[in-house]
Amino acid sequence: MRPITRTVGPNAAPGTPSDMIRLDEWADAPLGIQVSVQGTVTFAVQHSFDDPNDLISPVPVAQMYWGTDLVPLAAQGAAGNNITFSMATAPLWMRLVLNSGTGSAKLVVTQYNVVEG
């Protein structure tokens, strides 16, 4: 799979999330994740298993639970650090939240054995 990239900033308001990244629930884990920072920002990488596209029981986007349980501490409230890590479990969605600062942060996610069509 091609890496999927989302950027938030520069100069975004505190708590601004990036666009969500939809992962393939049929593809293999692990995920490869990288966050690169420009300037001075703090950020958090978040994930969700809620699905606003579910045909039986959709969860509205505004009510999705965004957790950090699968993400290393260095990617939660990180201050200006670049980080690369992997996740053994693939959630349905990921995003990057810019907590503070005057720069920007870029999230890159790679998932393996995804069928592209």
Biopython code that builds the backbone (N, CA, C, O; Angstrom):
import numpy as np
from Bio.PDB.StructureBuilder import StructureBuilder

atoms = [
    (1, "MET", "N", (0.826, -1.181, 0.000)),
    (1, "MET", "CA", (0.000, 0.000, 0.000)),
    (1, "MET", "C", (0.868, 1.241, 0.000)),
    (1, "MET", "O", (1.933, 1.283, 0.616)),
    (2, "ARG", "N", (0.396, 2.222, -0.689)),
    (2, "ARG", "CA", (1.060, 3.516, -0.621)),
    (2, "ARG", "C", (0.830, 4.102, 0.766)),
    (2, "ARG", "O", (-0.236, 3.911, 1.350)),
    (3, "PRO", "N", (1.802, 4.800, 1.287)),
    (3, "PRO", "CA", (1.578, 5.476, 2.567)),
    (3, "PRO", "C", (0.482, 6.527, 2.423)),
    (3, "PRO", "O", (0.362, 7.173, 1.382)),
    (4, "ILE", "N", (-0.308, 6.689, 3.467)),
    (4, "ILE", "CA", (-1.348, 7.717, 3.513)),
    (4, "ILE", "C", (-0.830, 8.828, 4.413)),
    (4, "ILE", "O", (-0.336, 8.566, 5.510)),
    (5, "THR", "N", (-0.942, 10.070, 3.949)),
    (5, "THR", "CA", (-0.378, 11.203, 4.665)),
    (5, "THR", "C", (-1.467, 12.209, 5.022)),
    (5, "THR", "O", (-2.349, 12.496, 4.213)),
    (6, "ARG", "N", (-1.398, 12.732, 6.220)),
    (6, "ARG", "CA", (-2.273, 13.812, 6.674)),
    (6, "ARG", "C", (-1.400, 14.828, 7.408)),
    (6, "ARG", "O", (-0.516, 14.460, 8.182)),
    (7, "THR", "N", (-1.662, 16.106, 7.153)),
    (7, "THR", "CA", (-0.910, 17.179, 7.795)),
    (7, "THR", "C", (-1.882, 18.103, 8.520)),
    (7, "THR", "O", (-2.988, 18.356, 8.042)),
    (8, "VAL", "N", (-1.463, 18.597, 9.664)),
    (8, "VAL", "CA", (-2.241, 19.582, 10.394)),
    (8, "VAL", "C", (-1.302, 20.725, 10.776)),
    (8, "VAL", "O", (-0.181, 20.492, 11.230)),
    (9, "GLY", "N", (-1.768, 21.957, 10.589)),
    (9, "GLY", "CA", (-0.952, 23.137, 10.824)),
    (9, "GLY", "C", (-0.532, 23.724, 9.491)),
    (9, "GLY", "O", (-0.960, 23.188, 8.468)),
    (10, "PRO", "N", (0.240, 24.740, 9.413)),
    (10, "PRO", "CA", (0.807, 25.460, 10.549)),
    (10, "PRO", "C", (-0.221, 26.385, 11.203)),
    (10, "PRO", "O", (-1.251, 26.732, 10.625)),
    (11, "ASN", "N", (0.106, 26.755, 12.404)),
    (11, "ASN", "CA", (-0.672, 27.740, 13.159)),
    (11, "ASN", "C", (-2.133, 27.351, 13.325)),
    (11, "ASN", "O", (-3.001, 28.224, 13.353)),
    (12, "ALA", "N", (-2.421, 26.063, 13.434)),
    (12, "ALA", "CA", (-3.786, 25.607, 13.676)),
    (12, "ALA", "C", (-4.161, 25.872, 15.132)),
    (12, "ALA", "O", (-3.297, 25.937, 16.007)),
    (13, "ALA", "N", (-5.439, 26.021, 15.373)),
    (13, "ALA", "CA", (-5.925, 26.230, 16.738)),
    (13, "ALA", "C", (-5.663, 24.977, 17.578)),
    (13, "ALA", "O", (-5.671, 23.871, 17.039)),
    (14, "PRO", "N", (-5.432, 25.128, 18.880)),
    (14, "PRO", "CA", (-5.227, 23.960, 19.745)),
    (14, "PRO", "C", (-6.396, 22.978, 19.631)),
    (14, "PRO", "O", (-7.559, 23.381, 19.620)),
    (15, "GLY", "N", (-6.076, 21.705, 19.550)),
    (15, "GLY", "CA", (-7.094, 20.664, 19.451)),
    (15, "GLY", "C", (-7.541, 20.374, 18.026)),
    (15, "GLY", "O", (-8.465, 19.588, 17.818)),
    (16, "THR", "N", (-6.898, 20.999, 17.042)),
    (16, "THR", "CA", (-7.279, 20.778, 15.648)),
    (16, "THR", "C", (-6.829, 19.401, 15.189)),
    (16, "THR", "O", (-5.640, 19.089, 15.252)),
    (17, "PRO", "N", (-7.779, 18.556, 14.718)),
    (17, "PRO", "CA", (-7.398, 17.238, 14.195)),
    (17, "PRO", "C", (-7.141, 17.300, 12.690)),
    (17, "PRO", "O", (-7.655, 18.170, 11.987)),
    (18, "SER", "N", (-6.341, 16.362, 12.225)),
    (18, "SER", "CA", (-6.179, 16.184, 10.785)),
    (18, "SER", "C", (-7.424, 15.492, 10.249)),
    (18, "SER", "O", (-8.285, 15.065, 11.019)),
    (19, "ASP", "N", (-7.519, 15.381, 8.927)),
    (19, "ASP", "CA", (-8.551, 14.531, 8.355)),
    (19, "ASP", "C", (-8.294, 13.104, 8.825)),
    (19, "ASP", "O", (-7.152, 12.728, 9.089)),
    (20, "MET", "N", (-9.353, 12.317, 8.929)),
    (20, "MET", "CA", (-9.220, 10.935, 9.394)),
    (20, "MET", "C", (-8.643, 10.060, 8.280)),
    (20, "MET", "O", (-8.870, 10.314, 7.097)),
    (21, "ILE", "N", (-7.904, 9.039, 8.671)),
    (21, "ILE", "CA", (-7.383, 8.034, 7.741)),
    (21, "ILE", "C", (-8.171, 6.751, 7.967)),
    (21, "ILE", "O", (-8.191, 6.227, 9.081)),
    (22, "ARG", "N", (-8.817, 6.239, 6.927)),
    (22, "ARG", "CA", (-9.558, 4.967, 7.001)),
    (22, "ARG", "C", (-8.603, 3.843, 6.663)),
    (22, "ARG", "O", (-7.977, 3.849, 5.604)),
    (23, "LEU", "N", (-8.490, 2.876, 7.563)),
    (23, "LEU", "CA", (-7.632, 1.723, 7.344)),
    (23, "LEU", "C", (-8.469, 0.549, 6.849)),
    (23, "LEU", "O", (-9.694, 0.564, 6.970)),
    (24, "ASP", "N", (-7.819, -0.456, 6.300)),
    (24, "ASP", "CA", (-8.487, -1.624, 5.726)),
    (24, "ASP", "C", (-8.565, -2.729, 6.773)),
    (24, "ASP", "O", (-7.543, -3.302, 7.151)),
    (25, "GLU", "N", (-9.789, -3.032, 7.249)),
    (25, "GLU", "CA", (-9.939, -4.050, 8.294)),
    (25, "GLU", "C", (-9.630, -5.460, 7.805)),
    (25, "GLU", "O", (-9.484, -6.374, 8.617)),
    (26, "TRP", "N", (-9.529, -5.651, 6.498)),
    (26, "TRP", "CA", (-9.212, -6.967, 5.944)),
    (26, "TRP", "C", (-7.721, -7.151, 5.690)),
    (26, "TRP", "O", (-7.276, -8.260, 5.395)),
    (27, "ALA", "N", (-6.953, -6.085, 5.800)),
    (27, "ALA", "CA", (-5.512, -6.158, 5.562)),
    (27, "ALA", "C", (-4.788, -6.584, 6.838)),
    (27, "ALA", "O", (-5.362, -6.613, 7.926)),
    (28, "ASP", "N", (-3.534, -6.905, 6.670)),
    (28, "ASP", "CA", (-2.711, -7.352, 7.793)),
    (28, "ASP", "C", (-2.232, -6.184, 8.646)),
    (28, "ASP", "O", (-1.974, -5.088, 8.149)),
    (29, "ALA", "N", (-2.122, -6.448, 9.924)),
    (29, "ALA", "CA", (-1.351, -5.565, 10.804)),
    (29, "ALA", "C", (0.068, -6.134, 10.758)),
    (29, "ALA", "O", (0.198, -7.280, 10.327)),
    (30, "PRO", "N", (1.086, -5.488, 11.138)),
    (30, "PRO", "CA", (1.106, -4.219, 11.837)),
    (30, "PRO", "C", (1.042, -3.020, 10.886)),
    (30, "PRO", "O", (1.121, -3.155, 9.665)),
    (31, "LEU", "N", (0.897, -1.863, 11.490)),
    (31, "LEU", "CA", (0.954, -0.602, 10.770)),
    (31, "LEU", "C", (2.318, 0.032, 11.017)),
    (31, "LEU", "O", (2.893, -0.103, 12.097)),
    (32, "GLY", "N", (2.820, 0.716, 10.012)),
    (32, "GLY", "CA", (4.008, 1.547, 10.183)),
    (32, "GLY", "C", (3.546, 2.991, 10.254)),
    (32, "GLY", "O", (2.771, 3.440, 9.409)),
    (33, "ILE", "N", (4.017, 3.723, 11.260)),
    (33, "ILE", "CA", (3.545, 5.090, 11.487)),
    (33, "ILE", "C", (4.734, 6.007, 11.717)),
    (33, "ILE", "O", (5.690, 5.663, 12.412)),
    (34, "GLN", "N", (4.644, 7.190, 11.108)),
    (34, "GLN", "CA", (5.685, 8.199, 11.286)),
    (34, "GLN", "C", (5.024, 9.557, 11.457)),
    (34, "GLN", "O", (4.053, 9.874, 10.771)),
    (35, "VAL", "N", (5.549, 10.348, 12.365)),
    (35, "VAL", "CA", (5.124, 11.738, 12.516)),
    (35, "VAL", "C", (6.368, 12.601, 12.392)),
    (35, "VAL", "O", (7.354, 12.394, 13.099)),
    (36, "SER", "N", (6.312, 13.573, 11.487)),
    (36, "SER", "CA", (7.412, 14.526, 11.354)),
    (36, "SER", "C", (6.883, 15.924, 11.638)),
    (36, "SER", "O", (5.778, 16.288, 11.235)),
    (37, "VAL", "N", (7.699, 16.694, 12.342)),
    (37, "VAL", "CA", (7.292, 17.993, 12.858)),
    (37, "VAL", "C", (8.111, 19.091, 12.199)),
    (37, "VAL", "O", (9.319, 18.954, 12.004)),
    (38, "GLN", "N", (7.442, 20.173, 11.861)),
    (38, "GLN", "CA", (8.096, 21.397, 11.404)),
    (38, "GLN", "C", (7.744, 22.490, 12.406)),
    (38, "GLN", "O", (6.565, 22.716, 12.680)),
    (39, "GLY", "N", (8.724, 23.157, 12.944)),
    (39, "GLY", "CA", (8.461, 24.198, 13.932)),
    (39, "GLY", "C", (8.339, 23.618, 15.321)),
    (39, "GLY", "O", (8.911, 22.571, 15.624)),
    (40, "THR", "N", (7.587, 24.310, 16.167)),
    (40, "THR", "CA", (7.420, 23.912, 17.556)),
    (40, "THR", "C", (5.952, 23.592, 17.804)),
    (40, "THR", "O", (5.125, 24.498, 17.897)),
    (41, "VAL", "N", (5.632, 22.330, 17.910)),
    (41, "VAL", "CA", (4.253, 21.910, 18.152)),
    (41, "VAL", "C", (4.225, 20.735, 19.125)),
    (41, "VAL", "O", (5.214, 20.020, 19.282)),
    (42, "THR", "N", (3.092, 20.550, 19.765)),
    (42, "THR", "CA", (2.820, 19.312, 20.482)),
    (42, "THR", "C", (1.656, 18.640, 19.767)),
    (42, "THR", "O", (0.757, 19.310, 19.258)),
    (43, "PHE", "N", (1.680, 17.313, 19.733)),
    (43, "PHE", "CA", (0.681, 16.566, 18.969)),
    (43, "PHE", "C", (0.351, 15.269, 19.671)),
    (43, "PHE", "O", (1.044, 14.855, 20.600)),
    (44, "ALA", "N", (-0.725, 14.626, 19.213)),
    (44, "ALA", "CA", (-1.090, 13.294, 19.691)),
    (44, "ALA", "C", (-1.597, 12.485, 18.502)),
    (44, "ALA", "O", (-2.385, 12.984, 17.700)),
    (45, "VAL", "N", (-1.152, 11.250, 18.389)),
    (45, "VAL", "CA", (-1.663, 10.310, 17.402)),
    (45, "VAL", "C", (-2.805, 9.553, 18.061)),
    (45, "VAL", "O", (-2.643, 9.004, 19.151)),
    (46, "GLN", "N", (-3.971, 9.521, 17.396)),
    (46, "GLN", "CA", (-5.150, 8.873, 17.964)),
    (46, "GLN", "C", (-5.707, 7.823, 17.012)),
    (46, "GLN", "O", (-5.461, 7.863, 15.807)),
    (47, "HIS", "N", (-6.463, 6.878, 17.576)),
    (47, "HIS", "CA", (-7.087, 5.821, 16.782)),
    (47, "HIS", "C", (-8.514, 5.597, 17.257)),
    (47, "HIS", "O", (-8.871, 5.951, 18.380)),
    (48, "SER", "N", (-9.339, 4.995, 16.374)),
    (48, "SER", "CA", (-10.709, 4.671, 16.742)),
    (48, "SER", "C", (-11.154, 3.392, 16.049)),
    (48, "SER", "O", (-10.794, 3.132, 14.901)),
    (49, "PHE", "N", (-11.937, 2.603, 16.761)),
    (49, "PHE", "CA", (-12.568, 1.417, 16.187)),
    (49, "PHE", "C", (-14.029, 1.687, 15.841)),
    (49, "PHE", "O", (-14.699, 0.820, 15.281)),
    (50, "ASP", "N", (-14.527, 2.873, 16.166)),
    (50, "ASP", "CA", (-15.891, 3.250, 15.791)),
    (50, "ASP", "C", (-15.951, 3.458, 14.280)),
    (50, "ASP", "O", (-14.953, 3.811, 13.652)),
    (51, "ASP", "N", (-17.132, 3.234, 13.704)),
    (51, "ASP", "CA", (-17.242, 3.348, 12.251)),
    (51, "ASP", "C", (-18.491, 4.131, 11.848)),
    (51, "ASP", "O", (-19.606, 3.624, 11.977)),
    (52, "PRO", "N", (-18.317, 5.354, 11.366)),
    (52, "PRO", "CA", (-19.471, 6.125, 10.910)),
    (52, "PRO", "C", (-20.083, 5.565, 9.622)),
    (52, "PRO", "O", (-21.184, 5.966, 9.242)),
    (53, "ASN", "N", (-19.388, 4.647, 8.946)),
    (53, "ASN", "CA", (-19.879, 4.046, 7.706)),
    (53, "ASN", "C", (-20.541, 2.689, 7.906)),
    (53, "ASN", "O", (-20.970, 2.062, 6.937)),
    (54, "ASP", "N", (-20.630, 2.226, 9.155)),
    (54, "ASP", "CA", (-21.223, 0.920, 9.427)),
    (54, "ASP", "C", (-22.700, 0.914, 9.004)),
    (54, "ASP", "O", (-23.446, 1.843, 9.314)),
    (55, "LEU", "N", (-23.104, -0.130, 8.304)),
    (55, "LEU", "CA", (-24.478, -0.208, 7.795)),
    (55, "LEU", "C", (-25.496, -0.565, 8.872)),
    (55, "LEU", "O", (-26.670, -0.221, 8.742)),
    (56, "ILE", "N", (-25.075, -1.243, 9.922)),
    (56, "ILE", "CA", (-25.982, -1.687, 10.982)),
    (56, "ILE", "C", (-26.039, -0.701, 12.138)),
    (56, "ILE", "O", (-27.120, -0.322, 12.589)),
    (57, "SER", "N", (-24.877, -0.290, 12.612)),
    (57, "SER", "CA", (-24.821, 0.558, 13.799)),
    (57, "SER", "C", (-23.759, 1.653, 13.634)),
    (57, "SER", "O", (-22.722, 1.607, 14.296)),
    (58, "PRO", "N", (-24.003, 2.632, 12.764)),
    (58, "PRO", "CA", (-22.990, 3.677, 12.565)),
    (58, "PRO", "C", (-22.836, 4.570, 13.792)),
    (58, "PRO", "O", (-23.802, 4.832, 14.509)),
    (59, "VAL", "N", (-21.626, 5.026, 14.019)),
    (59, "VAL", "CA", (-21.332, 5.967, 15.091)),
    (59, "VAL", "C", (-21.074, 7.316, 14.430)),
    (59, "VAL", "O", (-20.166, 7.428, 13.607)),
    (60, "PRO", "N", (-21.853, 8.346, 14.772)),
    (60, "PRO", "CA", (-21.606, 9.660, 14.176)),
    (60, "PRO", "C", (-20.172, 10.127, 14.440)),
    (60, "PRO", "O", (-19.616, 9.878, 15.510)),
    (61, "VAL", "N", (-19.589, 10.799, 13.463)),
    (61, "VAL", "CA", (-18.201, 11.241, 13.583)),
    (61, "VAL", "C", (-17.983, 12.038, 14.867)),
    (61, "VAL", "O", (-16.969, 11.860, 15.542)),
    (62, "ALA", "N", (-18.911, 12.901, 15.201)),
    (62, "ALA", "CA", (-18.770, 13.740, 16.402)),
    (62, "ALA", "C", (-18.807, 12.924, 17.699)),
    (62, "ALA", "O", (-18.410, 13.427, 18.750)),
    (63, "GLN", "N", (-19.278, 11.673, 17.640)),
    (63, "GLN", "CA", (-19.374, 10.837, 18.840)),
    (63, "GLN", "C", (-18.346, 9.707, 18.859)),
    (63, "GLN", "O", (-18.371, 8.870, 19.762)),
    (64, "MET", "N", (-17.451, 9.669, 17.886)),
    (64, "MET", "CA", (-16.432, 8.623, 17.851)),
    (64, "MET", "C", (-15.499, 8.733, 19.059)),
    (64, "MET", "O", (-15.140, 9.831, 19.483)),
    (65, "TYR", "N", (-15.116, 7.579, 19.601)),
    (65, "TYR", "CA", (-14.122, 7.536, 20.672)),
    (65, "TYR", "C", (-12.745, 7.548, 20.020)),
    (65, "TYR", "O", (-12.452, 6.706, 19.171)),
    (66, "TRP", "N", (-11.905, 8.490, 20.410)),
    (66, "TRP", "CA", (-10.540, 8.578, 19.902)),
    (66, "TRP", "C", (-9.589, 8.258, 21.047)),
    (66, "TRP", "O", (-9.458, 9.034, 21.994)),
    (67, "GLY", "N", (-8.930, 7.110, 20.952)),
    (67, "GLY", "CA", (-8.033, 6.669, 22.008)),
    (67, "GLY", "C", (-6.575, 6.798, 21.630)),
    (67, "GLY", "O", (-6.227, 7.088, 20.486)),
    (68, "THR", "N", (-5.735, 6.577, 22.622)),
    (68, "THR", "CA", (-4.285, 6.567, 22.426)),
    (68, "THR", "C", (-3.669, 5.310, 23.025)),
    (68, "THR", "O", (-2.450, 5.221, 23.174)),
    (69, "ASP", "N", (-4.511, 4.340, 23.367)),
    (69, "ASP", "CA", (-4.054, 3.133, 24.063)),
    (69, "ASP", "C", (-3.033, 2.321, 23.270)),
    (69, "ASP", "O", (-2.145, 1.711, 23.866)),
    (70, "LEU", "N", (-3.138, 2.299, 21.947)),
    (70, "LEU", "CA", (-2.247, 1.502, 21.108)),
    (70, "LEU", "C", (-0.991, 2.261, 20.681)),
    (70, "LEU", "O", (-0.117, 1.704, 20.017)),
    (71, "VAL", "N", (-0.910, 3.521, 21.063)),
    (71, "VAL", "CA", (0.152, 4.417, 20.607)),
    (71, "VAL", "C", (1.187, 4.578, 21.718)),
    (71, "VAL", "O", (0.809, 4.727, 22.880)),
    (72, "PRO", "N", (2.482, 4.551, 21.396)),
    (72, "PRO", "CA", (3.485, 4.729, 22.452)),
    (72, "PRO", "C", (3.379, 6.111, 23.105)),
    (72, "PRO", "O", (2.920, 7.069, 22.483)),
    (73, "LEU", "N", (3.800, 6.198, 24.339)),
    (73, "LEU", "CA", (3.733, 7.466, 25.072)),
    (73, "LEU", "C", (4.429, 8.601, 24.341)),
    (73, "LEU", "O", (4.010, 9.753, 24.457)),
    (74, "ALA", "N", (5.473, 8.308, 23.597)),
    (74, "ALA", "CA", (6.208, 9.352, 22.882)),
    (74, "ALA", "C", (5.377, 9.990, 21.767)),
    (74, "ALA", "O", (5.765, 11.032, 21.238)),
    (75, "ALA", "N", (4.240, 9.386, 21.398)),
    (75, "ALA", "CA", (3.369, 9.949, 20.366)),
    (75, "ALA", "C", (2.090, 10.534, 20.960)),
    (75, "ALA", "O", (1.157, 10.867, 20.229)),
    (76, "GLN", "N", (2.049, 10.657, 22.259)),
    (76, "GLN", "CA", (0.896, 11.240, 22.953)),
    (76, "GLN", "C", (1.343, 12.523, 23.634)),
    (76, "GLN", "O", (2.093, 12.488, 24.609)),
    (77, "GLY", "N", (0.891, 13.631, 23.129)),
    (77, "GLY", "CA", (1.301, 14.910, 23.686)),
    (77, "GLY", "C", (2.764, 15.205, 23.446)),
    (77, "GLY", "O", (3.395, 15.939, 24.206)),
    (78, "ALA", "N", (3.306, 14.624, 22.376)),
    (78, "ALA", "CA", (4.721, 14.797, 22.071)),
    (78, "ALA", "C", (5.037, 16.258, 21.780)),
    (78, "ALA", "O", (4.232, 16.965, 21.173)),
    (79, "ALA", "N", (6.194, 16.698, 22.208)),
    (79, "ALA", "CA", (6.596, 18.092, 22.042)),
    (79, "ALA", "C", (7.711, 18.204, 21.019)),
    (79, "ALA", "O", (8.886, 18.034, 21.347)),
    (80, "GLY", "N", (7.345, 18.488, 19.791)),
    (80, "GLY", "CA", (8.322, 18.803, 18.756)),
    (80, "GLY", "C", (9.216, 17.672, 18.315)),
    (80, "GLY", "O", (10.214, 17.916, 17.637)),
    (81, "ASN", "N", (8.897, 16.443, 18.673)),
    (81, "ASN", "CA", (9.752, 15.313, 18.313)),
    (81, "ASN", "C", (9.223, 14.601, 17.078)),
    (81, "ASN", "O", (8.012, 14.450, 16.915)),
    (82, "ASN", "N", (10.125, 14.163, 16.212)),
    (82, "ASN", "CA", (9.757, 13.248, 15.148)),
    (82, "ASN", "C", (9.734, 11.860, 15.752)),
    (82, "ASN", "O", (10.508, 11.563, 16.662)),
    (83, "ILE", "N", (8.846, 11.002, 15.251)),
    (83, "ILE", "CA", (8.750, 9.651, 15.803)),
    (83, "ILE", "C", (8.319, 8.680, 14.716)),
    (83, "ILE", "O", (7.527, 9.024, 13.839)),
    (84, "THR", "N", (8.843, 7.473, 14.782)),
    (84, "THR", "CA", (8.429, 6.369, 13.930)),
    (84, "THR", "C", (8.176, 5.180, 14.840)),
    (84, "THR", "O", (8.974, 4.887, 15.731)),
    (85, "PHE", "N", (7.044, 4.485, 14.609)),
    (85, "PHE", "CA", (6.717, 3.323, 15.425)),
    (85, "PHE", "C", (5.792, 2.408, 14.641)),
    (85, "PHE", "O", (5.338, 2.752, 13.550)),
    (86, "SER", "N", (5.517, 1.240, 15.209)),
    (86, "SER", "CA", (4.563, 0.320, 14.593)),
    (86, "SER", "C", (3.481, -0.012, 15.606)),
    (86, "SER", "O", (3.679, 0.097, 16.816)),
    (87, "MET", "N", (2.331, -0.420, 15.081)),
    (87, "MET", "CA", (1.217, -0.852, 15.921)),
    (87, "MET", "C", (0.867, -2.274, 15.518)),
    (87, "MET", "O", (0.711, -2.562, 14.331)),
    (88, "ALA", "N", (0.742, -3.162, 16.490)),
    (88, "ALA", "CA", (0.451, -4.565, 16.220)),
    (88, "ALA", "C", (-1.006, -4.793, 15.829)),
    (88, "ALA", "O", (-1.325, -5.809, 15.212)),
    (89, "THR", "N", (-1.885, -3.871, 16.177)),
    (89, "THR", "CA", (-3.309, -3.973, 15.876)),
    (89, "THR", "C", (-3.685, -2.809, 14.966)),
    (89, "THR", "O", (-3.257, -1.677, 15.188)),
    (90, "ALA", "N", (-4.483, -3.092, 13.948)),
    (90, "ALA", "CA", (-4.909, -2.037, 13.026)),
    (90, "ALA", "C", (-6.314, -1.566, 13.393)),
    (90, "ALA", "O", (-7.272, -2.326, 13.249)),
    (91, "PRO", "N", (-6.454, -0.324, 13.865)),
    (91, "PRO", "CA", (-7.789, 0.212, 14.118)),
    (91, "PRO", "C", (-8.470, 0.547, 12.792)),
    (91, "PRO", "O", (-7.858, 0.404, 11.734)),
    (92, "LEU", "N", (-9.719, 0.989, 12.834)),
    (92, "LEU", "CA", (-10.413, 1.386, 11.603)),
    (92, "LEU", "C", (-9.998, 2.772, 11.138)),
    (92, "LEU", "O", (-9.933, 3.034, 9.937)),
    (93, "TRP", "N", (-9.718, 3.659, 12.081)),
    (93, "TRP", "CA", (-9.420, 5.047, 11.761)),
    (93, "TRP", "C", (-8.232, 5.538, 12.569)),
    (93, "TRP", "O", (-7.983, 5.069, 13.680)),
    (94, "MET", "N", (-7.494, 6.500, 11.992)),
    (94, "MET", "CA", (-6.420, 7.188, 12.706)),
    (94, "MET", "C", (-6.474, 8.663, 12.343)),
    (94, "MET", "O", (-7.009, 9.051, 11.304)),
    (95, "ARG", "N", (-5.911, 9.468, 13.220)),
    (95, "ARG", "CA", (-5.774, 10.893, 12.954)),
    (95, "ARG", "C", (-4.657, 11.462, 13.819)),
    (95, "ARG", "O", (-4.158, 10.807, 14.734)),
    (96, "LEU", "N", (-4.282, 12.686, 13.511)),
    (96, "LEU", "CA", (-3.262, 13.415, 14.248)),
    (96, "LEU", "C", (-3.916, 14.676, 14.795)),
    (96, "LEU", "O", (-4.601, 15.384, 14.056)),
    (97, "VAL", "N", (-3.717, 14.966, 16.068)),
    (97, "VAL", "CA", (-4.274, 16.170, 16.678)),
    (97, "VAL", "C", (-3.125, 17.095, 17.053)),
    (97, "VAL", "O", (-2.180, 16.689, 17.729)),
    (98, "LEU", "N", (-3.218, 18.336, 16.609)),
    (98, "LEU", "CA", (-2.241, 19.349, 16.969)),
    (98, "LEU", "C", (-2.708, 20.008, 18.257)),
    (98, "LEU", "O", (-3.734, 20.687, 18.272)),
    (99, "ASN", "N", (-1.961, 19.812, 19.338)),
    (99, "ASN", "CA", (-2.376, 20.316, 20.649)),
    (99, "ASN", "C", (-1.996, 21.772, 20.868)),
    (99, "ASN", "O", (-2.762, 22.528, 21.464)),
    (100, "SER", "N", (-0.812, 22.176, 20.389)),
    (100, "SER", "CA", (-0.366, 23.557, 20.571)),
    (100, "SER", "C", (0.843, 23.805, 19.688)),
    (100, "SER", "O", (1.432, 22.876, 19.136)),
    (101, "GLY", "N", (1.200, 25.063, 19.567)),
    (101, "GLY", "CA", (2.415, 25.415, 18.851)),
    (101, "GLY", "C", (2.166, 26.236, 17.607)),
    (101, "GLY", "O", (1.033, 26.571, 17.262)),
    (102, "THR", "N", (3.275, 26.552, 16.941)),
    (102, "THR", "CA", (3.219, 27.430, 15.779)),
    (102, "THR", "C", (3.716, 26.767, 14.503)),
    (102, "THR", "O", (3.976, 27.451, 13.513)),
    (103, "GLY", "N", (3.849, 25.484, 14.513)),
    (103, "GLY", "CA", (4.333, 24.785, 13.335)),
    (103, "GLY", "C", (3.285, 23.847, 12.778)),
    (103, "GLY", "O", (2.086, 24.114, 12.859)),
    (104, "SER", "N", (3.750, 22.746, 12.213)),
    (104, "SER", "CA", (2.846, 21.745, 11.653)),
    (104, "SER", "C", (3.410, 20.358, 11.939)),
    (104, "SER", "O", (4.580, 20.201, 12.286)),
    (105, "ALA", "N", (2.552, 19.362, 11.786)),
    (105, "ALA", "CA", (2.970, 17.970, 11.954)),
    (105, "ALA", "C", (2.338, 17.144, 10.851)),
    (105, "ALA", "O", (1.196, 17.380, 10.457)),
    (106, "LYS", "N", (3.092, 16.175, 10.357)),
    (106, "LYS", "CA", (2.626, 15.301, 9.279)),
    (106, "LYS", "C", (2.608, 13.864, 9.764)),
    (106, "LYS", "O", (3.606, 13.362, 10.281)),
    (107, "LEU", "N", (1.463, 13.200, 9.595)),
    (107, "LEU", "CA", (1.277, 11.797, 9.955)),
    (107, "LEU", "C", (1.321, 10.965, 8.682)),
    (107, "LEU", "O", (0.618, 11.263, 7.716)),
    (108, "VAL", "N", (2.146, 9.923, 8.678)),
    (108, "VAL", "CA", (2.221, 8.985, 7.549)),
    (108, "VAL", "C", (1.925, 7.593, 8.096)),
    (108, "VAL", "O", (2.569, 7.146, 9.045)),
    (109, "VAL", "N", (0.945, 6.902, 7.492)),
    (109, "VAL", "CA", (0.549, 5.564, 7.934)),
    (109, "VAL", "C", (0.689, 4.611, 6.765)),
    (109, "VAL", "O", (0.224, 4.904, 5.663)),
    (110, "THR", "N", (1.327, 3.471, 6.995)),
    (110, "THR", "CA", (1.460, 2.423, 5.990)),
    (110, "THR", "C", (0.857, 1.141, 6.561)),
    (110, "THR", "O", (1.203, 0.713, 7.662)),
    (111, "GLN", "N", (-0.045, 0.542, 5.799)),
    (111, "GLN", "CA", (-0.670, -0.718, 6.188)),
    (111, "GLN", "C", (-0.295, -1.757, 5.139)),
    (111, "GLN", "O", (-0.245, -1.447, 3.949)),
    (112, "TYR", "N", (-0.033, -2.973, 5.566)),
    (112, "TYR", "CA", (0.506, -3.995, 4.680)),
    (112, "TYR", "C", (-0.596, -4.885, 4.098)),
    (112, "TYR", "O", (-1.638, -5.085, 4.722)),
    (113, "ASN", "N", (-0.355, -5.413, 2.899)),
    (113, "ASN", "CA", (-1.243, -6.343, 2.193)),
    (113, "ASN", "C", (-2.628, -5.779, 1.937)),
    (113, "ASN", "O", (-3.627, -6.492, 2.034)),
    (114, "VAL", "N", (-2.681, -4.498, 1.610)),
    (114, "VAL", "CA", (-3.946, -3.863, 1.255)),
    (114, "VAL", "C", (-4.170, -4.057, -0.236)),
    (114, "VAL", "O", (-3.251, -3.889, -1.038)),
    (115, "VAL", "N", (-5.392, -4.410, -0.601)),
    (115, "VAL", "CA", (-5.729, -4.542, -2.005)),
    (115, "VAL", "C", (-6.246, -3.188, -2.486)),
    (115, "VAL", "O", (-7.256, -2.682, -1.995)),
    (116, "GLU", "N", (-5.543, -2.620, -3.444)),
    (116, "GLU", "CA", (-5.972, -1.324, -3.988)),
    (116, "GLU", "C", (-6.727, -1.552, -5.277)),
    (116, "GLU", "O", (-6.342, -2.377, -6.106)),
    (117, "GLY", "N", (-7.797, -0.816, -5.432)),
    (117, "GLY", "CA", (-8.604, -1.015, -6.637)),
    (117, "GLY", "C", (-8.968, 0.228, -7.339)),
    (117, "GLY", "O", (-9.645, 0.181, -8.366)),
]
sb = StructureBuilder()
sb.init_structure("model")
sb.init_model(0)
sb.init_chain("A")
sb.init_seg("    ")
for serial, (resi, resn, name, xyz) in enumerate(atoms, 1):
    if name == "N":
        sb.init_residue(resn, " ", resi, " ")
    sb.init_atom(name, np.array(xyz, "f"), 0.0, 1.0, " ", f" {name:<3s}", serial, name[0])
structure = sb.get_structure()
